[in-house]
Amino acid sequence: MTTLVQTRAALAAALAEGAAAGRSRAVVMTMGALHAGHLSLVRLASEHADEVVATVFVNPLQFGPGEDLDSYPRDLDGDVALLTAAGADLVFAPEVAEMYDGEPVVTVSAGSIGTILEGASRPGHLDGVLTVVLKLLHLTSPNVAVFGEKDAQQLMAVRQMVADLDVPVQIVGAPIVRDEDGLALSSRNAYLSAAERAAALALPAAIAAGTATAGRGGTARGVVDAARDRLSASSGLLVDYVALVDPRDATDVPADHRGPALLAIAARAGATRLIDNAMVDIAPEEER
């Protein structure tokens, strides 16, 4: 049976039993408004540990001015029911005051990765993400933490933080889960009107176009151009970026790049900002 706790003290008490029994622990961090993608993280976490802790917390530090902090969908009862069905043992769902006793003075800096792509479009976003991730890692003390690969830059930043700060946890990435029409699952998809959702399908189509270009022996520039052209063909989107980057640090790969790279895109459908990505493999010149 899944236990819901909402304070640090209750969390510590709930975790003590498993720790005393020597059970390994995995954590899955969410902002709620759960969908099948989140639940896949819970199921993957259960393959890596004896017990799974899921956190539900809408973190104000990762929202910028004018973003959807106040309107972000919240349904704790529904989230707990879904997490129970997915096999989570414990749900930690604190209020903001429980996590932050006023404005935090010391926070985590994402460094250079926090200034590009998502960091350029949403200044301070990754700093806020890393701050809450580090706090939740300390509070839950897991052996394993599972993060979705849809937020690829976030996953890179978390891995870098864990390595740089010697946090004793294994970070596991989970594959993107897509709806039947190909759109990557996201809590913010609920904001989309029917017309906006139709326009948003250009994102997975752009990923497919870039991937196909790489598969046909295209260059790094050709991959980006193919994805950008597909996005540009949709009049209902405002493109933020299309980039082919190093999967370790999100820096742009050179035009003559060969080997694996991450194709990352972001665009707005109406007021809703969406992201998507996929790994592609740029073949050596002699294999084209």
C-alpha positions as CSV (number, residue, x, y, z in Angstrom):
1,M,0.0,0.0,0.0
2,T,1.3,3.4,-0.9
3,T,1.9,5.9,1.9
4,L,1.5,9.6,1.5
5,V,3.6,12.0,3.6
6,Q,3.8,15.7,3.3
7,T,6.5,16.8,5.9
8,R,10.2,16.1,6.3
9,A,9.6,14.5,9.6
10,A,7.0,12.1,8.3
11,L,9.2,11.3,5.3
12,A,12.2,10.5,7.6
13,A,10.0,8.2,9.7
14,A,8.6,6.4,6.7
15,L,12.1,5.9,5.2
16,A,13.5,4.6,8.5
17,E,11.8,1.2,8.3
18,G,13.2,0.4,4.9
19,A,16.6,1.6,5.8
20,A,16.7,-0.5,8.9
21,A,15.7,-3.6,6.8
22,G,18.5,-2.8,4.4
23,R,16.2,-2.3,1.4
24,S,17.6,-0.3,-1.5
25,R,15.7,2.8,-2.6
26,A,14.9,4.6,-5.8
27,V,13.3,8.0,-6.2
28,V,11.3,9.5,-9.0
29,M,10.8,13.3,-8.9
30,T,7.7,14.8,-10.4
31,M,5.7,18.0,-10.4
32,G,2.4,16.0,-10.4
33,A,-0.3,16.1,-13.1
34,L,1.0,12.7,-13.9
35,H,0.7,10.8,-17.1
36,A,1.9,7.5,-18.6
37,G,5.5,8.9,-19.0
38,H,5.8,9.5,-15.3
39,L,4.4,6.1,-14.4
40,S,7.0,4.5,-16.7
41,L,9.7,6.1,-14.5
42,V,8.1,4.5,-11.5
43,R,8.0,1.1,-13.1
44,L,11.7,1.4,-14.2
45,A,12.7,2.6,-10.7
46,S,11.1,-0.6,-9.3
47,E,13.5,-2.6,-11.4
48,H,16.5,-0.9,-9.8
49,A,15.5,-0.9,-6.1
50,D,13.5,-2.7,-3.5
51,E,11.3,0.4,-2.8
52,V,10.3,3.4,-4.8
53,V,9.7,6.9,-3.5
54,A,7.9,9.3,-5.7
55,T,7.9,13.1,-5.0
56,V,5.2,15.5,-6.1
57,F,6.2,19.1,-5.8
58,V,5.6,22.1,-8.1
59,N,8.9,23.8,-7.6
60,P,8.7,27.6,-7.8
61,L,12.4,28.1,-8.3
62,Q,12.3,26.6,-11.8
63,F,9.5,28.9,-13.0
64,G,10.4,32.3,-14.5
65,P,8.4,35.5,-14.5
66,G,5.2,35.1,-16.6
67,E,5.4,31.3,-16.7
68,D,2.6,29.0,-15.5
69,L,3.5,28.4,-11.8
70,D,0.1,29.4,-10.6
71,S,-1.9,27.6,-13.3
72,Y,0.3,24.5,-13.5
73,P,-2.2,21.5,-13.2
74,R,-2.4,20.0,-9.7
75,D,-4.3,16.9,-8.7
76,L,-2.7,15.2,-5.7
77,D,-5.4,12.7,-5.1
78,G,-5.4,11.6,-8.7
79,D,-1.6,11.5,-8.7
80,V,-1.4,9.3,-5.6
81,A,-4.0,6.9,-7.1
82,L,-1.8,6.6,-10.3
83,L,1.4,6.2,-8.3
84,T,-0.2,3.5,-6.2
85,A,-1.3,1.6,-9.3
86,A,2.2,2.0,-10.7
87,G,3.8,0.5,-7.7
88,A,5.3,3.4,-5.7
89,D,5.7,2.6,-2.1
90,L,5.9,6.1,-0.7
91,V,4.8,9.6,-2.0
92,F,6.3,12.7,-0.6
93,A,4.2,15.7,-1.5
94,P,5.3,18.7,0.5
95,E,4.0,22.3,0.5
96,V,6.3,25.1,-0.6
97,A,6.8,26.2,3.0
98,E,8.0,22.7,3.9
99,M,10.7,22.7,1.2
100,Y,11.7,26.4,1.4
101,D,11.7,28.4,4.7
102,G,11.6,31.7,2.9
103,E,13.7,32.6,-0.1
104,P,16.7,30.3,-0.2
105,V,20.0,32.1,0.2
106,V,22.2,29.2,-1.1
107,T,21.2,27.6,-4.4
108,V,22.8,25.4,-7.0
109,S,24.2,26.9,-10.2
110,A,23.9,24.8,-13.4
111,G,27.0,26.5,-14.8
112,S,27.5,26.8,-18.5
113,I,24.8,24.2,-19.3
114,G,22.3,26.5,-17.7
115,T,22.9,29.2,-20.2
116,I,22.2,27.4,-23.5
117,L,19.1,26.0,-25.1
118,E,16.6,25.7,-22.3
119,G,18.8,27.9,-20.1
120,A,18.8,30.6,-22.8
121,S,15.1,30.5,-23.2
122,R,14.3,30.2,-19.5
123,P,17.1,31.9,-17.5
124,G,17.6,30.4,-14.1
125,H,15.4,27.4,-14.9
126,L,18.1,24.8,-14.6
127,D,19.5,26.4,-11.4
128,G,16.0,26.0,-9.9
129,V,15.8,22.4,-11.1
130,L,19.2,21.4,-9.7
131,T,18.5,23.1,-6.3
132,V,15.3,21.2,-5.7
133,V,16.8,17.9,-7.1
134,L,19.7,18.2,-4.7
135,K,17.4,18.9,-1.8
136,L,15.2,15.9,-2.6
137,L,18.2,13.7,-3.0
138,H,19.3,14.6,0.5
139,L,15.8,14.2,1.9
140,T,15.1,10.8,0.3
141,S,18.7,9.4,0.3
142,P,18.1,7.0,-2.7
143,N,20.5,4.6,-4.2
144,V,19.0,5.3,-7.6
145,A,17.2,8.3,-9.1
146,V,15.2,8.0,-12.4
147,F,14.7,10.9,-14.7
148,G,13.0,11.0,-18.1
149,E,15.0,11.5,-21.2
150,K,12.4,14.0,-22.7
151,D,14.0,16.6,-20.5
152,A,17.4,15.7,-21.9
153,Q,19.3,18.9,-20.9
154,Q,17.9,18.6,-17.4
155,L,19.2,15.0,-17.2
156,M,22.6,16.1,-18.4
157,A,22.7,18.8,-15.7
158,V,21.7,16.4,-13.0
159,R,24.3,14.0,-14.0
160,Q,26.9,16.7,-14.0
161,M,25.9,18.0,-10.6
162,V,26.0,14.5,-9.1
163,A,29.5,13.9,-10.5
164,D,30.8,17.3,-9.5
165,L,29.4,17.3,-6.0
166,D,30.0,13.6,-5.3
167,V,26.4,12.8,-4.6
168,P,26.2,9.1,-3.9
169,V,23.4,8.1,-6.2
170,Q,23.1,6.4,-9.6
171,I,21.2,8.4,-12.2
172,V,19.1,6.4,-14.6
173,G,17.6,7.8,-17.8
174,A,14.2,6.6,-19.0
175,P,13.1,6.6,-22.6
176,I,10.5,9.2,-23.9
177,V,6.9,7.9,-23.9
178,R,4.8,9.1,-26.7
179,D,1.1,9.3,-27.3
180,E,-0.5,7.4,-30.2
181,D,-0.1,10.3,-32.5
182,G,3.7,10.6,-31.7
183,L,3.6,13.7,-29.4
184,A,5.9,13.3,-26.4
185,L,3.8,13.0,-23.2
186,S,3.9,16.1,-21.1
187,S,1.7,17.5,-18.3
188,R,1.5,20.8,-20.3
189,N,-0.1,18.9,-23.3
190,A,-3.4,19.5,-21.4
191,Y,-3.2,23.2,-22.2
192,L,-3.4,22.5,-26.0
193,S,-6.5,23.2,-28.0
194,A,-7.4,20.8,-30.8
195,A,-5.8,23.1,-33.3
196,E,-2.7,23.6,-31.2
197,R,-2.3,19.9,-30.7
198,A,-2.5,19.3,-34.5
199,A,0.3,22.0,-34.9
200,A,2.3,20.4,-32.1
201,L,2.6,17.2,-34.1
202,A,5.2,18.9,-36.2
203,L,7.7,18.3,-33.3
204,P,7.8,14.5,-33.5
205,A,7.6,14.9,-37.3
206,A,10.7,17.1,-37.2
207,I,12.5,14.6,-35.0
208,A,11.6,11.9,-37.5
209,A,12.8,14.0,-40.4
210,G,16.1,14.7,-38.8
211,T,16.6,11.1,-37.8
212,A,15.8,9.9,-41.3
213,T,18.3,12.4,-42.8
214,A,21.0,11.0,-40.5
215,G,20.0,7.5,-41.5
216,R,20.4,8.3,-45.1
217,G,24.0,9.5,-44.5
218,G,23.2,13.2,-44.1
219,T,25.5,15.7,-42.5
220,A,25.0,17.4,-39.1
221,R,23.8,20.5,-40.9
222,G,21.5,18.4,-43.0
223,V,19.9,16.9,-39.9
224,V,19.2,20.3,-38.4
225,D,18.0,21.7,-41.7
226,A,15.6,18.8,-42.2
227,A,14.1,19.2,-38.7
228,R,13.9,22.9,-39.0
229,D,12.2,22.7,-42.4
230,R,9.6,20.4,-41.0
231,L,8.8,22.7,-38.1
232,S,8.7,25.7,-40.4
233,A,6.1,24.0,-42.5
234,S,3.6,24.2,-39.6
235,S,2.1,27.7,-39.4
236,G,0.8,27.1,-35.9
237,L,4.2,26.9,-34.2
238,L,6.7,29.5,-33.0
239,V,10.1,27.8,-33.2
240,D,12.5,28.4,-30.3
241,Y,15.4,26.3,-31.3
242,V,16.6,23.4,-33.4
243,A,20.0,22.1,-32.4
244,L,22.3,19.1,-32.8
245,V,24.3,18.9,-29.6
246,D,26.8,16.8,-27.6
247,P,24.7,14.5,-25.4
248,R,27.0,15.1,-22.5
249,D,26.8,18.9,-22.1
250,A,24.3,20.2,-24.7
251,T,27.0,22.2,-26.6
252,D,26.5,22.4,-30.4
253,V,28.4,19.8,-32.4
254,P,30.6,21.1,-35.3
255,A,29.4,21.0,-38.8
256,D,31.8,18.1,-39.6
257,H,30.6,16.1,-36.6
258,R,30.6,12.3,-37.0
259,G,29.0,9.8,-34.5
260,P,26.2,10.1,-32.0
261,A,24.5,13.5,-31.2
262,L,21.3,14.7,-29.7
263,L,18.7,16.4,-31.9
264,A,16.8,18.8,-29.6
265,I,13.9,21.1,-30.5
266,A,11.6,23.5,-28.7
267,A,8.6,25.4,-30.0
268,R,5.4,27.0,-28.8
269,A,2.0,25.9,-29.9
270,G,-0.2,28.8,-28.8
271,A,1.0,29.7,-25.3
272,T,2.3,26.2,-24.6
273,R,6.0,25.5,-24.8
274,L,6.9,22.0,-25.9
275,I,10.3,20.2,-26.2
276,D,11.3,17.0,-27.9
277,N,14.6,15.2,-28.7
278,A,16.2,12.0,-30.1
279,M,19.6,10.6,-30.5
280,V,20.9,10.4,-34.1
281,D,24.1,8.9,-35.5
282,I,26.0,10.9,-38.1
283,A,27.9,8.4,-40.3
284,P,31.6,8.9,-41.2
285,E,32.3,10.3,-44.7
286,E,33.4,6.9,-46.1
287,E,30.1,5.3,-45.1
288,R,27.9,7.7,-47.0
